């Protein structure tokens, strides 16, 4: 019909309803009927044919509240649609009728239907409260007294709401109902017998209400009757006498006991106040107090078993009733002894300090020990700590002696803090201690001891007189004079070798400061005079008797380069065709002459310059330099051998004479030198051979003669001249053959004379061999500047007797060639055992050296000599 069709139909229906009016149909249905229950055949009762109800849309019209019924569309019957509760719909109204409107269409008609909901007993009686409290005083409330009660209500109506009451069985109470003109009945609780609160303080009753329905429903209410108290009972203690055991070390505030008095009454009649009436002894009033509300007795002062060990307290409890009633009891407090007094230790006598040599058993102190407690708490046992070196000896009860148990040593412990500990027999035990300070006095029982048994001192020669060489220190653990040490050089303790094989006391070289122990030189030291000085230093304390200690001092004199090289006189003929001689010699310069033949090949040895240095080591290691002429001359000098040889073949252009200036230097810092002047005469081969022969014969004699004497003697006889020329020619040819063999032969080895086993000292530049036997060696090499081996003889003191002669050694031993330049060694440790290893074998820096050379020296001399 469109959007506006709905409102138009409603208006028509309302108009038809007002116009037609109509009859009314009545139905009745019990409340709480189940959903779907048929209330009535509405379509039939309205005169509608079967099927017409659905066709004409028979339905209920809602009027603002839920009807709980509906019209079944198929049958047209009125059925229950939801729960019907009469009390909800109508309350207490009777009857409960619901007016409904039924609408049919085609034509539109309205019918009025009245539905009555009948009551069923579905509600039990209900009291206003589940519990009712009543208070009734004991004894003062008389039997027959009535106490009104509020009755129960029932939501039902009619017989279902008619109530009757009953009370649970009780001897003291009953229930009464009274009908009045009002709609409800009056209900009373009646007292049947007097009440006693002390017997039954609370009565609990159950009031039951029953309705008249079938079956009957009931409701209950609990009646709680509290009996009000009257002050008819005095407080009663649960004990007449309270016995308490209390330790004397109980703290203030400790609970002594709790007295409890009960009053059968209630309220203020039951409230009790406690107090202590009497204290025995009276001083207990300062020791005990009671809480008036709860009856707790507590300590307010300190207990002392040794002063009072028993207390009597009389306690009273009073209630707050009218009139007040009271009860009494007695509290007996026995004080128990506890171990609350620690032992006490006194030192009655003390004998200190104790000498460290005191005998075992010496009494050091007297002690007294006591304890105020009694019994096991007063029994005391004592001990000393540490347990050594002192101990306790009991003399009689409570008295002890502190005695020495072990020997004392002041240097180990100079003072003892001895603690005497006392412990009683209580549980737990109490302890006390007393400290005793026991100093130990010193006796001279320790000799001075040096820090080292042997002192090794290095001193450079030429040191200043009075220079400090070292400082020695000896420790004496004694104190005062017993530990004051003085130092001295012991005259019988050593010395040094003097020149000429003598012996000088060490005190002539060094001295020791008596107080500081500083070792000083009395005079400048000379390495060439003494290399090692060994002596003893004695340290003596100032005790009685004085004690002393010794230390050995090994003073090694370190060499300084204080000696210049010294030139030696010329020896016999050398290995070349020339000969040499000397015109003068001295420590700093000298003049030599030699002969050389025309045409001598390069490398021919003409002469050999020999020099020595009184120093040792690098300071004695010599090198030879050709100072004049400079440039490329016909001669050269071996750097370390001193051999003067031809640098090239000699020619007539070189002139009849050559003057050579040779400088000999050592390796010291600064270097020292000597100068040698060599005059070389250039002659024919025959003259050179005669000169060499003359030099050889002159060398075999007692002295050196001038080289010019050889030709003058040869001119006397022609026969001898021819013989000499032949001999010289033969020797010359032999020399040439040997020289050629040495030049083109394979590299030879070094031959050394026999001798004892050599000592080898290793260093970073190679191995150096030493032999204690004097020998000469020959090194044959391929040429100058090649690898060499140098064998050194050590510096040893000269043996007694005449000087040993230089001998030519046999060459059975073969030594390998060492690569690199030769270096001079240090003093071998096998010859001077006292020399420290740092001096006995120290490496020298690598330096370039020329051709091989043999170094030797005469026995008994302290220099290196090139051979």
C-alpha positions in Angstrom: 0.0 0.0 0.0 3.0 2.3 0.0 4.8 4.2 2.7 1.7 5.8 4.1 -0.4 2.6 4.2 0.4 1.6 7.8 -0.9 4.7 9.6 -4.1 4.8 7.5 -5.0 1.2 8.5 -4.4 2.0 12.2 -6.8 5.0 11.9 -9.4 2.8 10.3 -9.1 0.1 12.9 -9.5 2.6 15.7 -12.5 4.1 14.0 -14.2 0.7 13.5 -13.5 -0.2 17.1 -15.2 2.9 18.4 -18.1 2.5 16.0 -18.8 -1.2 16.5 -18.2 -1.8 20.1 -18.7 -5.4 20.9 -19.0 -8.3 23.4 -16.4 -9.5 26.0 -14.8 -13.0 26.5 -13.4 -14.2 29.9 -10.6 -16.7 30.5 -8.9 -18.0 33.7 -5.3 -19.4 33.9 -3.2 -20.3 37.0 0.0 -18.4 37.5 3.3 -20.1 36.6 1.6 -22.0 33.7 4.0 -23.4 31.3 4.6 -21.7 27.9 2.3 -23.1 25.2 -0.5 -23.8 27.7 -3.9 -23.2 25.9 -5.9 -20.6 27.8 -9.0 -20.7 25.5 -10.3 -21.2 21.9 -10.4 -17.5 21.1 -11.4 -17.8 17.4 -14.2 -20.2 18.2 -15.4 -18.1 21.1 -15.5 -15.1 18.9 -17.6 -16.9 16.3 -15.0 -17.3 13.6 -15.0 -20.2 11.3 -12.2 -22.6 11.0 -9.4 -21.1 9.0 -11.0 -17.6 9.2 -8.8 -16.6 12.1 -5.7 -16.7 10.0 -7.3 -15.3 7.0 -8.7 -12.3 8.9 -5.4 -11.9 10.8 -6.7 -12.5 14.3 -4.3 -11.0 16.7 -3.8 -9.2 20.1 -3.2 -5.5 20.3 -0.4 -4.6 22.8 -1.4 -1.9 25.3 2.0 -1.0 26.8 2.8 -4.0 29.0 3.7 -7.6 28.3 0.6 -9.7 28.3 2.5 -13.1 28.5 -0.2 -14.6 26.1 -0.6 -14.7 22.4 -3.0 -15.9 19.6 -1.9 -18.9 17.7 -2.2 -18.1 14.0 -3.2 -21.5 12.8 -5.8 -22.5 15.4 -6.9 -19.1 16.7 -6.4 -20.3 20.3 -5.1 -18.1 23.1 -1.9 -19.7 24.5 0.6 -18.7 27.3 3.7 -17.2 25.6 5.9 -16.5 28.7 6.0 -16.8 32.5 2.9 -15.6 34.3 3.6 -14.3 37.8 0.5 -13.1 39.6 2.4 -11.3 42.3 4.4 -9.5 39.6 1.3 -8.6 37.6 -1.1 -7.7 40.3 0.7 -7.8 43.6 -1.7 -8.4 46.6 -4.8 -7.4 44.4 -7.5 -9.9 44.1 -8.7 -11.0 41.7 -5.9 -10.4 39.2 -7.6 -9.7 35.8 -5.8 -8.7 32.6 -7.8 -6.9 29.9 -6.8 -7.7 26.3 -7.9 -6.4 22.9 -8.3 -8.7 19.9 -8.3 -7.3 16.4 -9.7 -9.0 13.2 -9.8 -7.6 9.7 -12.1 -7.8 6.7 -14.2 -6.3 8.2 -12.2 -4.7 10.9 -13.5 -5.6 14.4 -12.2 -5.2 18.0 -13.0 -7.7 20.8 -12.3 -7.3 24.5 -10.9 -10.4 26.3 -10.5 -10.5 30.1 -7.8 -13.0 31.4 -7.8 -13.8 35.2 -4.6 -15.1 36.6 -5.3 -17.3 39.7 -2.9 -17.6 42.7 -1.0 -20.7 43.6 1.2 -21.2 46.8 4.5 -20.4 45.2 5.8 -17.9 47.8 7.0 -18.9 51.3 6.6 -16.6 54.3 9.4 -14.1 54.6 10.6 -12.3 57.8 12.0 -8.8 57.5 15.4 -10.0 58.7 17.0 -13.4 58.9 18.3 -12.6 62.4 17.0 -10.6 65.4 19.1 -9.7 68.4 17.6 -9.2 71.8 19.3 -8.2 75.1 17.8 -9.3 78.4 19.4 -8.6 81.8 20.1 -11.6 84.1 18.1 -11.8 87.4 16.5 -8.4 87.0 14.1 -9.4 84.2 11.1 -11.3 85.7 9.4 -14.3 84.1 6.4 -13.4 81.9 8.1 -10.4 80.4 7.1 -10.0 76.7 9.3 -8.8 73.9 7.5 -7.8 70.7 8.6 -9.3 67.4 7.9 -8.4 63.8 6.0 -11.1 62.0 6.6 -12.6 58.6 4.8 -11.7 55.3 3.6 -13.8 52.3 3.3 -12.5 48.8 0.4 -14.9 48.1 -3.2 -14.2 48.8 -6.0 -16.0 50.4 -5.3 -19.2 52.2 -1.8 -19.3 50.8 -1.1 -16.1 52.9 -2.6 -17.3 56.2 0.5 -17.7 58.6 1.1 -19.5 61.9 4.3 -19.3 64.1 6.3 -21.8 66.2 9.5 -21.5 68.4 12.3 -23.9 68.7 12.3 -25.8 72.1 13.5 -23.7 75.0 12.9 -23.7 78.8 13.4 -20.0 79.1 11.2 -18.7 76.2 7.9 -19.2 74.4 6.1 -17.4 71.5 2.6 -15.8 71.7 0.3 -14.4 69.0 -2.3 -11.7 69.7 -5.2 -10.8 67.3 -5.9 -7.2 67.0 -8.2 -5.1 64.9 -5.3 -4.4 62.5 -4.8 -6.5 59.5 -1.6 -8.3 61.0 -1.3 -10.2 64.1 1.0 -9.1 67.0 3.8 -11.5 67.9 5.7 -11.6 71.3 8.6 -13.5 72.8 7.7 -14.3 76.4 10.3 -15.0 79.2 9.4 -18.2 81.0 12.3 -18.5 83.5 15.0 -16.2 84.9 18.3 -16.0 83.0 21.9 -16.6 84.3 24.6 -15.2 82.1 27.3 -17.2 83.7 25.4 -20.4 82.8 24.2 -19.5 79.3 25.3 -16.1 78.1 23.5 -16.3 74.8 20.3 -18.1 73.8 19.8 -18.9 70.1 16.2 -19.6 69.1 14.6 -20.3 65.7 11.2 -18.7 64.9 9.3 -20.5 62.1 6.3 -19.1 60.1 4.1 -21.5 58.1 1.4 -20.5 55.5 -1.9 -22.2 54.8 -1.1 -23.5 51.3 -1.0 -27.1 50.2 1.8 -28.0 50.5 2.6 -25.5 53.2 5.7 -23.3 52.9 7.7 -22.0 55.8 10.1 -19.2 56.6 12.5 -18.8 59.6 14.2 -16.1 61.6 17.0 -16.6 64.2 16.5 -15.0 67.5 19.7 -14.2 69.4 19.1 -13.4 73.0 22.1 -12.0 74.8 22.0 -12.1 78.6 23.1 -8.9 80.2 25.6 -9.3 83.1 25.4 -8.2 86.7 28.5 -7.9 88.9 28.0 -11.0 90.9 31.4 -12.7 90.5 34.9 -11.7 91.9 38.1 -12.1 89.8 39.8 -15.5 90.2 43.5 -16.3 89.5 44.2 -19.5 87.7 47.1 -20.1 90.2 47.4 -19.1 93.8 51.2 -19.2 93.6 53.4 -18.5 90.5 56.9 -19.9 90.7 59.4 -18.3 88.3 63.0 -19.1 87.6 64.8 -16.1 86.1 68.5 -15.9 85.1 70.3 -13.0 86.5 71.5 -11.8 83.1 67.9 -11.1 82.0 67.5 -7.8 80.2 65.3 -5.0 81.4 61.9 -5.4 79.9 62.1 -9.2 80.1 58.7 -10.8 80.8 58.9 -12.4 84.2 55.5 -14.1 84.1 51.9 -13.4 83.2 49.3 -13.6 85.9 45.7 -14.0 84.8 42.6 -13.4 86.8 39.2 -14.2 85.2 35.8 -12.7 86.1 32.7 -14.6 85.1 30.9 -11.3 84.6 31.0 -9.3 81.4 31.5 -5.8 80.4 32.9 -3.5 83.0 32.1 -6.1 85.6 34.6 -8.3 83.8 37.4 -5.8 83.4 40.2 -6.5 85.8 43.0 -4.2 87.0 46.3 -5.7 88.3 48.7 -4.4 90.9 51.5 -5.6 93.2 50.5 -5.0 96.8 53.7 -6.1 98.5 57.4 -6.5 97.5 59.8 -8.8 99.5 62.5 -7.4 99.8 61.3 -3.9 99.4 64.1 -3.2 96.9 62.2 -5.4 94.4 59.9 -2.4 93.7 62.7 -1.0 91.6 63.2 -4.4 89.8 59.7 -5.5 88.9 56.5 -3.9 87.6 53.1 -5.2 86.5 50.9 -4.1 83.6 47.6 -3.2 85.2 45.6 -4.3 82.1 47.1 -7.6 81.0 48.9 -8.8 84.2 52.4 -9.0 82.6 55.2 -8.7 85.2 58.4 -7.4 83.6 61.9 -6.5 84.8 62.5 -2.8 85.3 66.0 -3.2 86.9 69.0 -5.5 86.8 69.2 -8.7 88.7 72.3 -9.8 90.5 72.5 -13.3 91.9 75.4 -12.3 94.1 73.2 -9.6 95.8 69.6 -11.0 95.9 68.6 -14.4 94.7 64.9 -14.7 95.9 61.9 -12.3 95.5 58.2 -12.5 96.8 55.5 -10.5 94.9 51.9 -10.3 96.2 49.5 -9.4 93.3 45.9 -8.2 93.5 43.3 -8.2 90.7 40.2 -5.9 91.0 37.2 -5.6 88.6 35.3 -2.5 87.7 31.9 -3.6 88.9 29.8 -1.8 91.5 30.8 -2.6 94.1 34.3 -3.7 92.9 35.4 -7.2 93.7 39.1 -8.5 93.9 41.2 -11.6 93.9 44.9 -12.3 95.1 47.9 -14.5 94.3 51.7 -14.7 95.0 54.6 -14.7 92.6 57.8 -16.3 93.8 60.9 -15.3 91.6 64.1 -17.3 92.1 67.2 -15.8 90.5 69.5 -18.3 88.7 73.2 -17.7 88.7 74.7 -17.3 85.2 78.3 -16.9 84.1 78.1 -13.1 84.0 81.4 -12.3 85.6 84.6 -12.7 83.5 87.8 -13.7 85.2 90.1 -11.0 86.3 93.9 -11.1 85.8 96.4 -8.9 87.7 100.1 -8.7 87.3 101.5 -8.5 90.8 105.2 -8.4 89.9 107.2 -8.0 86.6 110.9 -8.3 86.0 111.9 -6.8 82.6 113.8 -6.5 80.4 114.9 -10.1 80.2 118.5 -10.7 78.8 118.5 -12.8 75.7 120.9 -15.3 77.4 118.5 -15.9 80.3 118.3 -19.5 81.5 115.2 -21.6 80.9 113.0 -21.4 84.0 113.6 -17.8 84.8 110.6 -16.1 86.4 109.5 -13.1 84.4 106.2 -12.1 86.2 103.8 -13.1 89.0 100.1 -13.2 88.2 96.9 -13.4 90.2 93.5 -14.7 88.8 90.0 -14.6 90.3 86.3 -14.9 89.3 83.3 -13.5 91.2 81.0 -16.3 90.1 80.5 -19.5 92.1 80.6 -23.2 91.3 81.7 -24.1 87.8 81.3 -20.5 86.8 84.0 -19.5 89.2 86.6 -22.1 88.4 89.3 -20.5 86.2 92.0 -22.1 84.1 94.8 -20.0 82.6 97.1 -20.2 79.5 99.7 -18.0 77.9 99.8 -17.0 74.2 101.9 -17.5 72.3 102.8 -20.8 73.8 106.5 -20.2 73.3 108.9 -19.0 74.6 107.0 -18.4 77.9 104.8 -20.6 80.0 102.6 -20.5 83.2 103.3 -22.4 86.4 100.6 -22.6 89.1 102.0 -21.8 92.5 98.8 -22.0 94.5 95.0 -21.3 94.0 94.6 -18.3 91.8 98.4 -17.5 91.6 100.7 -18.2 88.6 104.3 -17.5 87.6 105.2 -16.5 84.0 108.5 -18.4 83.3 110.9 -18.8 80.4 110.5 -22.1 78.6 112.8 -21.6 75.6 116.0 -19.7 74.8 115.6 -16.1 73.6 117.1 -14.4 70.6 116.8 -10.6 70.6 117.9 -10.4 66.9 114.9 -12.6 65.9 112.4 -11.1 68.4 113.3 -8.0 70.3 110.1 -7.7 72.3 107.3 -10.1 73.2 103.7 -9.2 73.7 102.6 -12.0 75.9 98.9 -12.4 76.6 97.8 -14.3 79.7 94.3 -15.7 79.0 91.9 -16.8 81.7 88.7 -18.8 81.0 86.1 -19.9 83.6 84.0 -23.1 83.5 80.7 -21.5 82.7 78.5 -22.3 79.7 79.4 -20.5 77.6 82.7 -19.8 79.2 83.9 -16.2 79.8 87.4 -15.2 79.0 89.7 -12.4 80.1 93.2 -11.6 79.2 96.1 -9.4 80.4 98.9 -8.3 78.1 102.4 -8.4 79.4 105.1 -6.6 77.5 108.5 -8.4 77.8 111.4 -6.6 76.2 114.6 -8.6 75.5 117.9 -7.0 76.3 120.8 -7.5 74.0 124.1 -9.5 74.6 126.9 -9.6 72.1 126.2 -13.0 70.6 126.4 -12.1 66.9 129.6 -11.5 64.9 129.6 -9.0 62.1 128.8 -10.7 58.7 129.7 -9.2 55.3 127.1 -9.1 52.6 129.5 -11.1 50.4 132.2 -13.6 51.3 134.3 -12.5 48.4 134.3 -8.9 46.9 135.6 -8.5 43.4 136.8 -4.9 42.8 138.0 -3.5 39.5 140.4 -0.5 39.7 142.1 1.3 36.8 145.8 1.8 37.1 147.2 5.2 37.7 144.2 6.0 39.9 144.5 9.0 42.2 145.8 8.4 45.7 142.9 8.3 48.1 140.3 7.4 45.5 137.4 5.3 46.7 137.5 1.9 45.1 134.5 0.2 46.8 132.4 0.2 49.9 132.3 -2.8 52.1 129.4 -3.4 54.6 129.1 -5.9 57.4 125.9 -6.3 59.3 125.8 -7.0 63.0 122.2 -7.6 64.2 123.1 -6.7 67.8 122.3 -3.2 69.0 124.2 -0.3 70.5 127.9 -1.0 71.0 127.4 -4.7 70.3 126.3 -3.8 66.8 128.7 -1.0 66.1 131.2 -2.3 63.5 134.7 -1.1 62.7 136.7 -2.1 59.6 140.4 -2.8 59.0 142.7 -4.5 56.5 144.0 -7.7 58.1 147.7 -7.8 57.6 147.9 -11.5 57.5 145.2 -11.8 55.0 147.0 -11.3 51.6 148.9 -8.9 49.5 150.3 -8.5 46.0 153.4 -9.5 44.0 156.0 -6.8 43.9 158.5 -6.3 41.0 161.4 -8.7 41.2 159.3 -11.5 42.6 158.9 -9.9 46.1 155.7 -9.6 48.1 154.1 -6.5 49.5 151.4 -6.3 52.2 148.0 -5.2 51.0 148.0 -2.3 53.5 150.7 -0.7 51.5 148.3 -0.4 48.6 144.8 0.1 50.1 143.1 1.2 53.3 139.6 0.8 54.8 137.8 3.5 56.6 137.1 2.1 60.1 133.6 3.5 60.3 132.2 3.6 56.8 134.0 0.6 55.3 135.1 2.6 52.2 138.0 1.0 50.4 140.5 3.6 49.3 143.8 3.4 47.3 146.8 4.7 49.2 148.8 5.2 46.1 148.3 5.0 42.3 148.2 1.4 41.1 150.4 0.2 38.3 149.1 -2.7 36.3 152.7 -3.6 35.2 153.6 -3.8 38.9 150.6 -5.7 40.2 147.7 -7.1 38.4 145.7 -8.8 41.2 145.7 -7.8 44.8 143.9 -10.2 47.2 143.5 -9.4 50.9 141.0 -9.8 53.7 139.0 -7.1 55.5 138.1 -7.7 59.1 135.0 -6.2 60.8 135.0 -6.1 64.6 132.1 -5.0 66.8 132.4 -3.1 70.1 130.8 -5.8 72.3 132.4 -7.5 75.3 134.0 -9.7 74.2 134.4 -8.3 70.7 133.4 -10.5 67.8 134.7 -10.3 64.2 134.0 -11.4 60.7 136.2 -11.5 57.6 135.6 -11.0 53.8 138.1 -11.6 51.0 138.7 -8.7 48.5 140.1 -9.5 45.1 141.2 -6.2 43.6 141.9 -6.5 39.8 143.9 -3.7 38.3 142.6 -2.7 34.9 145.3 -1.8 32.5 145.6 1.7 31.0 147.6 2.6 27.9 150.4 4.3 29.8 153.4 2.6 28.0 154.5 3.5 24.5 155.9 0.7 22.2 159.6 -0.1 22.7 161.8 -1.0 19.7 163.9 -4.1 20.0 167.5 -4.5 18.7 167.8 -6.0 15.2 168.0 -9.8 15.1 169.8 -12.1 12.6 169.1 -12.3 8.9 165.5 -12.5 7.9 163.8 -14.6 5.3 164.8 -12.4 2.3 168.0 -11.8 0.6 168.8 -8.7 2.5 170.4 -8.2 5.9 169.7 -5.7 8.7 171.4 -4.2 11.6 170.9 -1.4 14.1 172.9 1.7 14.8 171.0 2.8 17.9 167.9 1.7 19.8 165.7 3.2 22.4 162.2 3.2 23.8 160.9 5.8 21.5 163.1 5.7 18.3 165.8 3.8 16.6 167.9 3.5 13.4 168.4 0.4 11.4 170.1 -0.4 8.1 169.6 -3.2 5.6 170.8 -4.4 2.1 168.7 -5.2 -0.8 169.8 -6.6 -4.2 169.0 -5.0 -7.5 166.2 -6.8 -9.3 164.7 -8.3 -6.1 161.1 -9.4 -6.9 158.1 -7.8 -5.3 157.4 -9.2 -1.8 161.0 -9.9 -1.0 161.5 -9.3 2.8 164.3 -6.9 3.3 164.2 -6.4 7.1 161.9 -6.8 10.2 161.1 -4.2 12.7 160.4 -5.6 16.2 158.8 -3.7 19.1 157.1 -4.6 22.4 154.6 -2.8 24.7 154.6 -3.2 28.4 150.8 -2.9 28.5 148.4 -5.8 27.7 145.5 -6.5 25.5 144.6 -3.8 23.0 147.1 -1.5 24.7 149.9 -4.0 23.7 148.6 -4.8 20.2 151.0 -3.1 17.8 150.6 -2.0 14.2 153.3 -0.8 11.8 152.9 2.0 9.4 155.3 3.4 6.7 155.5 7.1 7.5 158.1 8.1 5.0 158.4 8.0 2.0 154.7 8.6 1.3 153.1 7.6 -1.9 154.1 4.6 -4.1 157.6 3.7 -3.0 159.6 0.6 -3.6 159.0 -0.8 -0.1 156.1 -1.6 2.1 155.7 -2.6 5.8 153.5 -5.4 7.1 150.7 -3.8 9.3 151.1 -6.3 12.1 154.2 -8.3 11.3 156.7 -5.3 11.0 158.3 -7.0 7.9 159.8 -4.5 5.4 159.4 -6.0 1.9 159.7 -4.9 -1.6 156.5 -3.5 -3.1 157.8 -4.0 -6.6 161.0 -5.1 -8.3 163.9 -2.8 -7.4 165.4 -0.8 -10.2 168.6 1.3 -10.5 166.3 4.4 -10.8 165.5 3.9 -7.1 169.0 5.1 -6.2 171.7 3.5 -4.1 170.0 4.1 -0.7 166.4 4.4 0.6 165.5 5.9 3.9 162.3 4.5 5.5 160.6 6.0 8.6 158.3 3.4 10.3 155.9 4.4 13.1 154.9 1.7 15.5 151.5 2.4 17.3 149.5 0.5 19.8 145.7 0.2 19.9 145.2 2.0 23.2 143.1 5.1 23.8 144.9 7.4 23.2 147.3 5.5 21.1 151.1 5.7 21.8 153.8 5.3 19.2 157.5 4.8 18.6 159.5 5.7 15.4 162.1 3.5 13.7 164.4 4.8 10.8 165.5 2.1 8.4 168.2 2.8 5.8 168.2 0.3 2.9 171.3 0.1 0.6 170.7 -1.2 -2.9 173.6 -3.3 -4.1 174.3 -6.0 -6.6 173.2 -9.5 -5.9 176.7 -10.8 -4.9 177.3 -7.9 -2.5 173.9 -8.4 -1.0 174.7 -12.0 -0.4 178.1 -11.2 1.2 176.3 -8.5 3.3 173.7 -11.1 4.4 176.5 -13.6 5.3 178.4 -11.0 7.2 175.3 -10.1 9.1 174.6 -13.8 9.9 178.1 -14.3 11.2 177.9 -11.0 13.2 174.6 -12.1 14.7 176.2 -15.3 15.9 178.9 -13.3 17.8 178.6 -11.6 21.1 177.5 -8.3 19.5 176.5 -6.4 16.3 179.0 -4.9 14.0 178.7 -2.6 11.1 177.7 -4.1 7.8 180.7 -2.6 5.9 183.0 -5.1 7.7 181.9 -8.0 5.4 183.4 -6.8 2.0 186.7 -5.7 3.6 187.3 -9.2 5.0 186.3 -10.9 1.8 188.9 -8.9 -0.3 191.9 -10.5 1.5 191.8 -13.7 -0.3 190.4 -14.4 -3.8 189.8 -18.0 -3.0 187.5 -17.2 -0.3 185.8 -14.7 -2.6 185.1 -17.3 -5.2 183.8 -19.7 -2.6 181.6 -17.0 -1.1 180.2 -16.1 -4.6 179.3 -19.7 -5.3 177.7 -20.1 -1.9 175.7 -17.0 -2.3 174.6 -17.9 -5.8 173.5 -21.4 -4.5 171.6 -19.9 -1.7 170.0 -17.4 -4.0 168.8 -20.1 -6.4 167.5 -22.1 -3.4 165.7 -19.1 -2.1 164.1 -18.4 -5.5 162.9 -22.0 -5.8 161.5 -22.0 -2.3 159.9 -18.6 -2.9 158.3 -19.8 -6.2 157.0 -22.9 -4.5 155.5 -20.9 -1.7 153.8 -18.5 -4.2 152.2 -21.1 -6.5 151.8 -24.0 -4.1 148.3 -24.6 -2.6 147.5 -22.7 0.6 149.5 -24.1 3.3 148.7 -24.7 6.9 150.2 -23.2 10.0 152.9 -25.2 11.7 153.3 -24.9 15.4 155.8 -26.4 17.8 154.9 -29.1 20.2 153.5 -28.1 23.6 150.7 -28.9 26.0 147.0 -28.8 25.1 145.9 -25.3 24.2 143.1 -23.3 25.9 140.6 -21.9 23.4 138.6 -18.8 24.4 135.5 -18.3 22.2 134.3 -14.8 21.2 132.1 -13.3 18.5 135.1 -12.9 16.2 136.4 -16.5 16.4 138.5 -18.7 18.7 141.8 -17.7 20.2 144.3 -20.3 21.2 146.7 -19.9 24.1 149.6 -22.1 25.2 151.7 -21.9 28.3 154.7 -23.1 26.4 156.9 -20.6 24.5 157.0 -21.3 20.7 157.6 -19.7 17.4 155.2 -20.3 14.5 155.4 -19.9 10.7 152.3 -19.0 8.6 152.7 -19.6 4.9 149.9 -17.9 2.9 148.9 -17.5 -0.7 149.4 -13.7 -0.5 149.1 -10.6 1.5 145.6 -9.7 2.7 144.4 -13.3 3.0 143.0 -15.1 6.0 145.4 -15.4 8.9 145.8 -17.2 12.2 147.6 -15.7 15.1 148.8 -17.7 18.0 149.5 -15.7 21.2 151.6 -16.5 24.2 150.1 -15.4 27.5 151.5 -13.0 30.0 153.0 -15.2 32.7 155.4 -14.3 35.4 159.0 -15.2 34.6 160.2 -18.5 36.0 163.0 -18.5 38.5 166.5 -18.8 37.2 168.0 -17.6 33.9 165.7 -16.6 31.1 164.8 -19.3 28.7 166.3 -19.1 25.3 164.3 -18.8 22.2 164.3 -22.2 20.4 163.0 -23.1 17.0 160.0 -25.5 17.6 159.4 -28.7 15.7 156.3 -28.5 13.4 154.4 -31.7 14.1 151.1 -30.0 15.0 148.7 -28.7 12.3 146.2 -26.0 13.1 143.3 -24.9 10.9 143.4 -21.6 9.3 141.0 -19.0 10.9 139.1 -16.7 8.6 139.2 -13.0 9.5 141.7 -10.6 11.0 143.6 -11.7 14.1 142.8 -10.0 17.4 144.8 -10.0 20.6 143.3 -12.0 23.4 142.8 -11.2 27.1 144.4 -13.0 29.9 143.4 -16.7 29.8 141.5 -17.9 32.9 143.7 -21.0 33.2 146.7 -18.9 34.0 144.9 -16.5 36.5 142.1 -18.4 38.2 141.2 -15.4 40.3 140.5 -13.2 37.3 136.8 -12.8 36.8 135.3 -14.3 33.6 134.4 -10.8 32.3 138.1 -10.0 32.1 139.5 -13.4 31.3 137.8 -13.7 27.9 136.2 -10.6 26.4 135.7 -10.2 22.6 137.3 -7.3 20.7 135.6 -5.5 17.8 136.4 -6.8 14.4 139.0 -4.9 12.5 140.5 -5.5 9.1 144.1 -7.0 9.2 146.6 -7.6 6.5 148.6 -10.7 5.7 149.3 -13.5 8.2 151.6 -12.8 11.0 153.0 -14.8 13.9 153.1 -13.0 17.2 155.2 -14.3 20.0 157.2 -12.8 22.9 160.2 -13.8 24.9 159.5 -15.7 28.0 159.2 -13.6 31.1 158.1 -10.4 29.2 154.7 -8.8 29.3 154.2 -7.6 25.8 153.1 -8.9 22.4 156.0 -9.4 20.0 155.6 -9.9 16.2 157.9 -12.8 15.1 
